[in-house]
Amino acid sequence: MLSEAQATRRCGGLVIVQVKRMAKRGTLSPKAVKIPGILVDLVVVDPDQRQTYEVEYSPSYAGELRMPLSDIPKLPLDARKIIARRAALELYPGAICNLGSGISTGIANVAAEEGVLDEVCFTNEQGLIGGAPASGNDAGAARNYAAIIDQPYQFDFYDGGGLDLAFLSFAEVDTDGNVNVSRFGDRIVGPGGFINISQNAKCVVFSGSFTAGKSEFSWPGGKMQIVRDGSQAKLVDRVQQITYSGRYGRERQQRVLYITERAVFRLGEDGVELIEVAPGIDVERDVIGRMGFRPHLSPSLKTMDPRLFQPELMRLADHLSKQPRRALAAHLATQGNRI
């Protein structure tokens, strides 16, 4: 907020702040002041303002207390949870991650449910570090976070390559691995921090439903059945706007995955490659036949982990215990000749 106020004042604009209540001059702790009065032109008092769209006030969101992991909401077993679970399999101990808004915020709920929230460090672009970023209409908040910094400083960290893993959503993916989240027909919603985050992370995991529109699935016996599929393809021949460049990702040698509820793809040297399909899915009918292009097929095409489709816990803690601390190992490798 301070940067916005300073920029507004520098450009000759009016700085208007909204507060819940007024305090007598000199009664606030100086360390609690985020925007000093010398930058403020107008104050709007709204005693009914809420902390988020959903919550009037949460001590956990305010950083005043830590919640038991069991109190963090569990996701119902649906397509969003399956996608979040599969993305969570990319975690490893000590990984520093960004959770973008949308479907990727569910990874924090999965990590809390599986008891591994403290094994990794989740962040969001609003400036929260650690804990469990919130989802839905509470997105931008977090529970049990370790620190909160101003958003410009968070982006300094992202721009500097501080992220091991970036979990982001996608609206469209095309044959070259390009991703669109910023334009839909004549509607331009903009990229937000998507470009900064996706270009500078060591690994990017794009998550989203395979199709758009109303859909319905079931998982009898851990096998996927498509009761009703979405009407619009999201894996298309050409995206409407490039918000993430597959070519640039290949040049940077990024590891890039595209995760849906029925299939997982990776960015290969020649474009998008299909590497996993859900159990019970027909590759030609349910995956390739619903795409705007034909992906490359991995010679080692395999079935997605059956635990993703079961109501029981995945035992994610066991999975993480077998993963190396790649971030630390990579750092030590690069520093070896200096020690």
C-alpha positions, 0 to 999 in steps of 0.5 A: 500500500505504501508504494501505491500511495507514494506513486499516487502522490508523485503523479499528482493524484489523490491518496484516499484510504479506507479505514474501519475506525478512527484513532486519536492522534498519537495513540497508535504505535508508530510501528503499526502505521503503514501509510503515514499521514503526510501521504494521505489526502482523504479518509473514508470511514466504513465501520462495516468493512470486511476482512475478505469477501467471505469473512468479517474478521478472522484472527488467523488471517490477521496473524494473531493465532495459529489454527490446528491443521485439522481446522483448515477446510478439507476439499471435497473429492472432486475434479479440483481436489484431484488436480490439487493432489496431483500438483502436490506430488511435485512438492519436496521438503524445503521447496519455496513455492508460489500458489497462484489464485484459483485452483492452485490454492487447493494445494495448501488445503491438501498439504494441511489435510495430509499433515505436511504444511510445515515441510514446504514454504507456500507464498502468495503474491500479496506478500504472505510467506509460509502457512496455508494461502486461502482459496475461493473468495478469501484468496489473498489471505493465509492461515498460519503464515510466518511473515507478511511483507509488502507486495513489491518486496515479494515480487523482488523475491520472485523476480530474483528467481527465489521460487523453486515451484510456481503453481499457477492456473491456466485458461488455455494451453496450445501446441507450443506450450503457451498459456493464456490467462489474460484474454477471453474473446473481447474480454481482457482481464490482464495478467496480474503477477502471472508473468513475473512468477511464471518466468522466473520460477525454476519449475512451473506447474499449470493447473486447470480443468481439461475442458470449460463448461458444466461437467460431471465426473465420478470415480467408482473403484478409483477409476474415472468416469466422465458423466458429462464433459465440458463443452469447450476445449481448453487445450487449443491449437493457438491461444488467444493471447500468450501470457506464458511463452513455451518457447521462452520456457524451453530456452530457460530450461524450465521444467513445465507441467500442465495438470488436469483431472484426467491427464498430465502433460509436460513441455518437451523440446517439440511442444506439449507431451502427454505423460499421464492419463487417469485410470479408466480414461480412453486416451484417444476419445477422452483426451486427444479427441477433446483437444485442438491439437494432437500432443506428442505421446511419451514413450513411457506414458503411464497411469496417474497415481490411483491414490488421487481418486480415492477418498482416503488420505494419499499418505503425502508425508511418506511421498515427501520423505522419499524426495531429496531436498533438491533446492538445498542440493542445487544450492550446494552444487553451485557453491561447491567451488567456493567452499 
